[in-house]
Amino acid sequence: IEYYEATGGAVAQVSWAHQGAACPLGQYRADYYANTGFAVVPTLSRCERQTANAWGTGGPPGLPVDGFTVRWTERVRFAFVSTMSLCLTSSL
């Protein structure tokens, strides 16, 4: 990470942690929590090929229909040096 703050009012934080067993390259590890605060232990963990799910009137197995959270992690192997952007969207 590169960081420069000229006025002294900002904070930059970086952290990482092992999130359990990794999924195969090209898949996401999805950790589902039965609350909106990312409980310590996920209720459901599985590998998924995409981060888009259409639950309809249901929800993930073993979780409430509303009020759950999910954290997706992916292993990425970079074969080159470049500037990249990560864009996320949500339907909150």
Buried (B, 14 or more C-beta within 10 A) or exposed (E): EEEEEEEEEEEEEEEEEEEEEEBEEEBBBBBBBBEEEEEEEBBBBBEBEEEEEEEEEEBBEEBEEEEBBBBBBEEEEEEEEEEEEEEEEEEE
